[in-house]
Amino acid sequence: MENIETTYKKLLAPSQRLIEDVARLEGDIIILGVGGKMGPDLARLAKQAVDKAGIKKRIIGVARFSEPSLKEQLNQEGIETITADLLNDEQLQQLPDVKNVLYLAGQKFGTAGKESFTWAMNAYLPGRVAEKFKSSKIVAFSTGNVFPLSPIKTNGFAEDSPTGPVGEYAQSCLGRERLFQYSSLKYKTPVLIYRLNYANDVSYGVLLEIAKSVKEEQTIDLQMGHVNVIWQGDANEMALRCFHHCSSPPKILNIAGPETISVRWIAEEFGKLFNKKPLFINEEKPTALLSNAAESFRLFGYPHVTLKQMIELLAGWLLSGGKTINKPTHFQEREGNY
């Protein structure tokens, strides 16, 4: 396990390109919604890049911190934290004015039955945040769910493709984008809309879900038969480097892995590593939720961590009893019901 953890930490380290980009970024960085799946490691990556650049720059994380231990951990690592409910306008307005804002807050799972809260988090709140930080640069996290399912043979939708969100979660996410676009045009705020699918870490993600199904001999539904995946460390690095590409009107950028990957193939690769035969149900549909991220590769280069590296690391992590979190992606969902 020690060797696997060492490899894992190396794959989370900032690249020289990130260090250089952070060094020439003016002002501090605030991460709204730092308590989610990606937020803690994003904050740590920013802090490491700042330290390696030899500069002084505050990294501030804002969340409700329902798990106090995370707040303590981040503080110990030199990351400032603020406990706040962003939907509480008084608490939102009390946040410090910071030049660089990473917006990660949002609601996805549990949408059914809580539609109004989903819209409040994903559409109303972005409008309030955009107003509060109208003089900042904003990298606003969004999702490939704003697109409809695309034919496998097209390799996914590019940024200029028409949106067509399926279900209220995806619709509310398009609302989030529209509110940031409106505010950017109104106040000339430099914004980048960061459409991500799917980030993967050893503790969560599409690859982990498939790996666990193979290892535990559970069936894998092939109806959503193809996916895009990217290492969380690469996705976080690109998010930080996006500050140099914010604009008004906002730039839209797809963040995803370079391959359109067969779920069946992924399962079979894990099967080889676990010495188990994957169990499948249903057949692959001709469409899937896919994004074409060619523009991000033009700007930042290809991801540092390859698909094979992710698969081998995840297999080793599971076999060694590594800790995971119970936050499924629901990547199999085709009707938008989260």
LINJO-V841522 format. One record per residue. N is the residue number from 0. SS is DSSP state (a for helix, b for strand, c for the rest). PHI is phi as a letter, one per 40 degrees, with the letter a starting at -180 (999 if undefined). Layout:
# LINJO-V841522
n={N:N}
ss={SS:SS}
phi={PHI:PHI}
This chain:
# LINJO-V841522
n={0:1:2:3:4:5:6:7:8:9:10:11:12:13:14:15:16:17:18:19:20:21:22:23:24:25:26:27:28:29:30:31:32:33:34:35:36:37:38:39:40:41:42:43:44:45:46:47:48:49:50:51:52:53:54:55:56:57:58:59:60:61:62:63:64:65:66:67:68:69:70:71:72:73:74:75:76:77:78:79:80:81:82:83:84:85:86:87:88:89:90:91:92:93:94:95:96:97:98:99:100:101:102:103:104:105:106:107:108:109:110:111:112:113:114:115:116:117:118:119:120:121:122:123:124:125:126:127:128:129:130:131:132:133:134:135:136:137:138:139:140:141:142:143:144:145:146:147:148:149:150:151:152:153:154:155:156:157:158:159:160:161:162:163:164:165:166:167:168:169:170:171:172:173:174:175:176:177:178:179:180:181:182:183:184:185:186:187:188:189:190:191:192:193:194:195:196:197:198:199:200:201:202:203:204:205:206:207:208:209:210:211:212:213:214:215:216:217:218:219:220:221:222:223:224:225:226:227:228:229:230:231:232:233:234:235:236:237:238:239:240:241:242:243:244:245:246:247:248:249:250:251:252:253:254:255:256:257:258:259:260:261:262:263:264:265:266:267:268:269:270:271:272:273:274:275:276:277:278:279:280:281:282:283:284:285:286:287:288:289:290:291:292:293:294:295:296:297:298:299:300:301:302:303:304:305:306:307:308:309:310:311:312:313:314:315:316:317:318:319:320:321:322:323:324:325:326:327:328:329:330:331:332:333:334:335:336:337}
ss={c:a:a:a:a:a:a:a:a:a:a:c:c:c:c:a:a:a:a:a:a:a:a:c:c:c:c:c:b:b:b:b:c:c:c:c:c:c:a:a:a:a:a:a:a:a:a:a:a:a:a:a:a:c:c:c:c:c:b:b:b:b:b:c:c:c:c:a:a:a:a:a:a:a:a:a:c:c:c:b:b:b:b:c:c:c:c:c:a:a:a:a:a:c:c:c:c:c:c:b:b:b:b:c:c:c:c:c:c:c:c:c:c:c:a:a:a:a:a:a:a:a:a:a:a:a:a:a:a:a:a:a:c:c:c:c:b:b:b:b:b:b:b:a:a:a:c:c:c:b:b:a:a:a:c:c:b:c:c:c:c:c:c:c:c:c:c:a:a:a:a:a:a:a:a:a:a:a:a:a:a:a:a:a:a:a:a:c:c:c:b:b:b:b:b:b:c:c:b:b:c:c:c:c:c:a:a:a:a:a:a:a:a:a:a:c:c:c:b:b:b:c:c:c:c:b:b:c:c:b:b:a:a:a:a:a:a:a:a:a:a:a:a:a:a:c:b:c:c:c:b:b:b:b:b:c:c:c:c:c:b:b:a:a:a:a:a:a:a:a:a:a:a:a:c:c:c:c:b:b:b:c:c:c:c:c:b:b:c:c:b:c:c:a:a:a:a:a:a:a:c:c:c:c:c:c:a:a:a:a:a:a:a:a:a:a:a:a:a:c:c:c:c:c:c:c:c:c:c:c:c:c:c:c:c:c:c:c}
phi={999:c:c:c:c:c:c:d:c:c:c:b:c:c:c:c:c:c:d:c:c:c:c:c:c:c:g:c:b:b:b:c:g:c:c:c:c:c:d:d:c:c:c:c:c:c:c:c:c:c:c:c:c:g:b:b:a:c:b:b:b:b:a:c:f:c:b:d:c:c:d:c:c:c:c:c:c:g:b:c:b:b:c:a:c:c:c:c:c:c:c:c:c:c:c:c:c:b:c:b:b:b:b:b:c:i:b:b:c:g:d:c:g:b:c:c:c:d:c:c:c:c:b:c:d:d:c:c:c:c:c:c:b:c:b:b:c:b:b:b:c:b:a:c:c:c:c:c:c:b:c:d:c:c:g:g:c:c:d:c:c:c:c:a:c:b:g:c:d:c:c:c:c:c:d:d:d:c:c:c:c:c:c:c:c:c:b:g:c:c:b:b:c:b:c:b:a:b:c:b:b:c:c:a:h:d:c:c:c:c:c:c:c:c:c:c:f:b:c:b:c:c:c:c:c:a:a:b:b:a:c:d:c:c:c:c:c:c:d:c:c:c:d:c:b:c:a:b:d:c:c:b:b:c:b:a:c:c:b:c:b:c:c:d:c:d:c:c:c:c:d:c:c:c:f:b:c:c:b:b:b:g:b:c:c:c:b:a:c:b:b:c:b:d:c:c:c:c:c:b:g:c:d:c:c:c:d:c:c:c:c:c:c:c:c:c:c:c:c:c:g:c:c:b:b:c:b:c:c:f:c:c:c:b:b:g:c:b}
